[in-house]
């Protein structure tokens, strides 16, 4: 048993997975494809900015020989499905230089690591861009893909070699791992890189900053929910339940609570929430 820094922190995840051979091995086991890369960029962004948001990729690599773009996202957002779909599309759109040809030069693959779990509670889910016939068979076009992995929900039914990676990431979250449980040499190297005694003071500082940011957002979310409920109940008594619910939604949105979380807390559909926000 060894003590490690949890892979839930971006600074620690990047410390390990920005190594080209580790990145390559992870991509091979998760996507089933071999890539050839020399470097892995962190906090990658495009200039000029694509769209209205300066999207940043946690870990980004180009395989020029096989004409592939691979990015690994490691964030904990409530709106991760929409957010990383946007990032994925940015990497596609950035390749289009004229209206004469909309086919990107490179295939784009995105792996999203959800260390905090997911409301659907599934170990692996895939957004597949390949067109399909009515019988469900795929057509070999636009083979771009997003793979979401949730280490929290790994089971014995999770297919290998995904299972060992998911277990290793999840194992690190309590700051201790049993090295002998893992046969993959690259995973052993990841553990070596994130050992507690190999974390620098600067990396510890980044970990504390990440923890503080996360704690602050959770606190603001709870405050917004509490305030929204309080004002909502008051409004509800005066003007009916609909006005009360509108106040809850308004306060949660002010605190930058995601639509997904508002849906979970209120039981409203996305369309209902958007309608309420439009009339406020």
SELUM-446620 format. One line per field, with one value per residue (C-alpha): residue in one letter; x, y, z. Coordinates in nm, 3 decimals, m for minus. Layout:
residues N
resn <- (A | ...)
xx <- (X | ...)
yy <- (Y | ...)
zz <- (Z | ...)
end
This chain:
residues 280
resn <- (X | X | X | X | X | X | X | X | X | X | X | X | X | X | X | X | X | X | X | X | X | X | X | X | X | X | X | X | X | X | X | X | X | X | X | X | X | X | X | X | X | X | X | X | X | X | X | X | X | X | X | X | X | X | X | X | X | X | X | X | X | X | X | X | X | X | X | X | X | X | X | X | X | X | X | X | X | X | X | X | X | X | X | X | X | X | X | X | X | X | X | X | X | X | X | X | X | X | X | X | X | X | X | X | X | X | X | X | X | X | X | X | X | X | X | X | X | X | X | X | X | X | X | X | X | X | X | X | X | X | X | X | X | X | X | X | X | X | X | X | X | X | X | X | X | X | X | X | X | X | X | X | X | X | X | X | X | X | X | X | X | X | X | X | X | X | X | X | X | X | X | X | X | X | X | X | X | X | X | X | X | X | X | X | X | X | X | X | X | X | X | X | X | X | X | X | X | X | X | X | X | X | X | X | X | X | X | X | X | X | X | X | X | X | X | X | X | X | X | X | X | X | X | X | X | X | X | X | X | X | X | X | X | X | X | X | X | X | X | X | X | X | X | X | X | X | X | X | X | X | X | X | X | X | X | X | X | X | X | X | X | X | X | X | X | X | X | X | X | X | X | X | X | X | X | X | X | X | X | X)
xx <- (0.000 | 0.133 | 0.010 | m0.071 | m0.218 | m0.575 | m0.627 | m0.941 | m0.721 | m0.643 | m0.284 | m0.219 | m0.400 | m0.197 | 0.126 | 0.076 | m0.110 | 0.091 | 0.370 | 0.343 | 0.388 | 0.128 | m0.113 | m0.059 | m0.118 | m0.434 | m0.572 | m0.491 | m0.675 | m0.977 | m1.025 | m0.862 | m0.640 | m0.263 | m0.128 | 0.216 | 0.286 | 0.590 | 0.427 | 0.110 | m0.007 | m0.185 | m0.441 | m0.445 | m0.649 | m0.686 | m0.590 | m0.799 | m1.073 | m1.334 | m1.684 | m1.765 | m1.586 | m1.211 | m1.226 | m0.926 | m0.830 | m0.678 | m0.459 | m0.427 | m0.220 | m0.186 | m0.099 | 0.006 | 0.098 | m0.240 | m0.420 | m0.588 | m0.662 | m0.697 | m0.793 | m0.853 | m1.072 | m1.055 | m1.307 | m1.602 | m1.890 | m2.263 | m2.307 | m2.027 | m2.222 | m2.297 | m1.966 | m1.744 | m1.960 | m1.886 | m1.511 | m1.515 | m1.692 | m1.442 | m1.160 | m1.356 | m1.453 | m1.099 | m0.986 | m1.229 | m1.055 | m1.302 | m1.657 | m1.523 | m1.464 | m1.628 | m1.441 | m1.184 | m0.832 | m0.820 | m1.052 | m1.127 | m1.157 | m1.234 | m1.204 | m1.378 | m1.279 | m1.557 | m1.399 | m1.694 | m1.944 | m2.246 | m2.623 | m2.662 | m2.430 | m2.269 | m1.904 | m1.865 | m2.084 | m2.016 | m2.130 | m2.080 | m2.096 | m2.111 | m2.431 | m2.649 | m2.898 | m3.249 | m3.140 | m2.872 | m2.567 | m2.306 | m2.185 | m1.810 | m1.834 | m1.764 | m1.615 | m1.544 | m1.621 | m1.655 | m1.604 | m1.713 | m1.563 | m1.678 | m1.430 | m1.679 | m1.905 | m1.648 | m1.762 | m1.642 | m1.863 | m1.662 | m1.465 | m1.090 | m0.863 | m1.094 | m1.157 | m0.801 | m0.765 | m1.099 | m1.017 | m0.674 | m0.815 | m1.092 | m0.847 | m0.638 | m0.928 | m0.889 | m0.514 | m0.404 | m0.351 | m0.246 | 0.010 | m0.002 | m0.364 | m0.251 | m0.067 | m0.041 | 0.314 | 0.198 | m0.050 | 0.234 | 0.426 | 0.128 | 0.126 | 0.498 | 0.451 | 0.171 | 0.326 | 0.273 | 0.646 | 0.686 | 0.434 | 0.605 | 0.506 | 0.378 | 0.157 | 0.021 | m0.064 | m0.252 | m0.440 | m0.546 | m0.662 | m0.869 | m1.022 | m1.107 | m1.267 | m1.478 | m1.578 | m1.676 | m1.896 | m2.068 | m2.127 | m2.269 | m2.493 | m2.633 | m2.686 | m2.871 | m3.089 | m3.166 | m3.237 | m3.440 | m3.652 | m3.707 | m3.808 | m3.995 | m4.206 | m4.286 | m4.383 | m4.566 | m4.788 | m4.862 | m4.890 | m4.906 | m4.665 | m4.557 | m4.421 | m4.242 | m4.071 | m3.972 | m3.795 | m3.604 | m3.489 | m3.391 | m3.171 | m3.003 | m2.926 | m2.780 | m2.534 | m2.435 | m2.593 | m2.614 | m2.944 | m2.885 | m2.866 | m3.174 | m3.361 | m3.260 | m3.354 | m3.688 | m3.811 | m3.871 | m3.778 | m3.508 | m3.776 | m3.978 | m3.669 | m3.572 | m3.928 | m3.918 | m3.581 | m3.703 | m3.989 | m3.778)
yy <- (0.000 | 0.343 | 0.697 | 0.899 | 1.231 | 1.180 | 1.185 | 1.390 | 1.702 | 1.842 | 1.927 | 1.564 | 1.413 | 1.629 | 1.545 | 1.178 | 1.180 | 1.454 | 1.198 | 1.094 | 0.720 | 0.720 | 0.926 | 0.684 | 0.375 | 0.522 | 0.613 | 0.265 | 0.095 | 0.329 | 0.394 | 0.083 | 0.281 | 0.318 | 0.673 | 0.821 | 1.148 | 1.337 | 1.582 | 1.634 | 1.993 | 2.105 | 2.386 | 2.393 | 2.668 | 2.788 | 3.130 | 3.289 | 3.170 | 2.944 | 3.069 | 3.292 | 3.090 | 3.040 | 2.662 | 2.503 | 2.139 | 1.978 | 1.737 | 1.764 | 1.568 | 1.553 | 1.235 | 1.378 | 1.041 | 0.884 | 1.220 | 1.213 | 1.469 | 1.322 | 1.524 | 1.412 | 1.632 | 1.608 | 1.841 | 1.811 | 2.012 | 1.951 | 2.028 | 1.800 | 1.641 | 1.975 | 2.132 | 1.862 | 1.820 | 2.190 | 2.139 | 1.840 | 2.042 | 2.328 | 2.086 | 1.990 | 2.342 | 2.475 | 2.253 | 2.400 | 2.678 | 2.744 | 2.674 | 2.464 | 2.159 | 2.080 | 1.756 | 1.800 | 1.683 | 1.484 | 1.259 | 1.395 | 1.176 | 1.308 | 1.115 | 1.270 | 1.140 | 1.202 | 1.134 | 1.283 | 1.052 | 1.117 | 1.122 | 0.828 | 0.614 | 0.425 | 0.331 | 0.405 | 0.599 | 0.704 | 0.984 | 0.839 | 1.070 | 0.791 | 0.798 | 0.488 | 0.315 | 0.245 | m0.106 | 0.045 | m0.043 | 0.231 | 0.404 | 0.470 | 0.850 | 1.112 | 0.858 | 1.116 | 1.003 | 1.120 | 0.861 | 0.940 | 0.721 | 0.725 | 0.543 | 0.560 | 0.309 | 0.052 | m0.307 | m0.657 | m0.629 | m0.332 | m0.466 | m0.496 | m0.309 | m0.023 | m0.189 | m0.170 | 0.199 | 0.292 | 0.096 | 0.261 | 0.614 | 0.541 | 0.378 | 0.694 | 0.906 | 0.794 | 0.872 | 0.510 | 0.235 | m0.126 | m0.158 | m0.537 | m0.526 | m0.396 | m0.579 | m0.293 | m0.153 | 0.191 | 0.212 | 0.123 | 0.416 | 0.648 | 0.546 | 0.616 | 0.967 | 1.060 | 0.921 | 1.158 | 1.214 | 1.313 | 1.597 | 1.936 | 2.233 | 2.408 | 2.111 | 2.100 | 2.468 | 2.402 | 2.117 | 2.349 | 2.609 | 2.350 | 2.227 | 2.583 | 2.662 | 2.348 | 2.412 | 2.771 | 2.664 | 2.402 | 2.662 | 2.913 | 2.647 | 2.552 | 2.919 | 2.977 | 2.673 | 2.777 | 3.140 | 3.035 | 2.801 | 3.068 | 3.338 | 3.083 | 2.973 | 3.335 | 3.409 | 3.080 | 3.175 | 3.513 | 3.439 | 3.064 | 2.778 | 2.875 | 3.213 | 3.045 | 2.795 | 3.082 | 3.252 | 2.933 | 2.902 | 3.269 | 3.249 | 2.929 | 3.076 | 3.391 | 3.169 | 3.005 | 2.674 | 2.458 | 2.381 | 2.014 | 2.078 | 2.303 | 2.021 | 1.778 | 2.012 | 2.137 | 1.843 | 2.078 | 1.996 | 2.191 | 2.354 | 2.463 | 2.616 | 2.800 | 2.934 | 3.062 | 3.230 | 3.397 | 3.572 | 3.696)
zz <- (0.000 | m0.096 | m0.036 | m0.349 | m0.451 | m0.581 | m0.957 | m0.898 | m0.907 | m1.251 | m1.159 | m1.056 | m1.354 | m1.592 | m1.408 | m1.497 | m1.828 | m1.998 | m2.038 | m2.408 | m2.348 | m2.066 | m2.277 | m2.568 | m2.353 | m2.201 | m2.546 | m2.679 | m2.395 | m2.386 | m2.760 | m2.903 | m3.140 | m3.169 | m3.190 | m3.249 | m3.065 | m2.942 | m2.702 | m2.503 | m2.461 | m2.144 | m2.131 | m2.510 | m2.678 | m3.035 | m3.173 | m3.306 | m3.072 | m3.230 | m3.143 | m2.847 | m2.577 | m2.533 | m2.493 | m2.324 | m2.354 | m2.046 | m2.242 | m2.618 | m2.869 | m3.248 | m3.429 | m3.768 | m3.917 | m3.849 | m3.879 | m3.540 | m3.271 | m2.923 | m2.618 | m2.263 | m2.046 | m1.671 | m1.511 | m1.277 | m1.421 | m1.392 | m1.762 | m1.880 | m2.167 | m2.333 | m2.234 | m2.378 | m2.686 | m2.745 | m2.693 | m2.926 | m3.197 | m3.154 | m3.242 | m3.554 | m3.663 | m3.611 | m3.898 | m4.153 | m4.343 | m4.625 | m4.741 | m5.026 | m4.809 | m4.476 | m4.422 | m4.140 | m4.208 | m3.885 | m3.689 | m3.340 | m3.030 | m2.683 | m2.357 | m2.056 | m1.712 | m1.458 | m1.120 | m0.930 | m1.094 | m1.312 | m1.262 | m1.502 | m1.287 | m1.573 | m1.611 | m1.983 | m2.225 | m2.583 | m2.812 | m3.160 | m3.463 | m3.720 | m3.931 | m3.899 | m4.123 | m3.997 | m3.898 | m3.673 | m3.880 | m3.907 | m4.222 | m4.234 | m4.225 | m3.953 | m3.716 | m3.445 | m3.092 | m2.731 | m2.457 | m2.102 | m1.829 | m1.468 | m1.240 | m0.951 | m1.126 | m1.240 | m1.181 | m1.263 | m1.573 | m1.706 | m2.004 | m1.997 | m2.043 | m1.939 | m1.603 | m1.472 | m1.563 | m1.406 | m1.090 | m1.066 | m1.101 | m0.852 | m0.612 | m0.598 | m0.474 | m0.112 | m0.133 | m0.103 | m0.359 | m0.339 | m0.619 | m0.624 | m0.746 | m1.086 | m1.363 | m1.615 | m1.609 | m1.725 | m1.438 | m1.202 | m1.349 | m1.292 | m0.927 | m0.906 | m1.049 | m0.808 | m0.490 | m0.202 | m0.152 | m0.521 | m0.515 | m0.521 | m0.301 | m0.615 | m0.701 | m0.344 | m0.376 | m0.701 | m0.533 | m0.251 | m0.502 | m0.688 | m0.364 | m0.255 | m0.591 | m0.577 | m0.215 | m0.300 | m0.591 | m0.376 | m0.106 | m0.356 | m0.506 | m0.165 | m0.076 | m0.401 | m0.346 | 0.013 | m0.081 | m0.379 | m0.169 | 0.097 | m0.149 | m0.353 | m0.058 | 0.026 | m0.330 | m0.347 | m0.054 | m0.208 | m0.576 | m0.614 | m0.667 | m1.022 | m0.912 | m0.622 | m0.849 | m1.081 | m0.791 | m0.710 | m1.070 | m1.084 | m0.773 | m0.882 | m1.223 | m1.063 | m0.876 | m1.205 | m1.113 | m1.426 | m1.599 | m1.523 | m1.147 | m1.158 | m1.332 | m1.059 | m0.774 | m0.913 | m1.117 | m1.411 | m1.769 | m1.954 | m2.170 | m1.863 | m1.702 | m2.020 | m2.050 | m1.692 | m1.749 | m2.066 | m1.888 | m1.595)
end
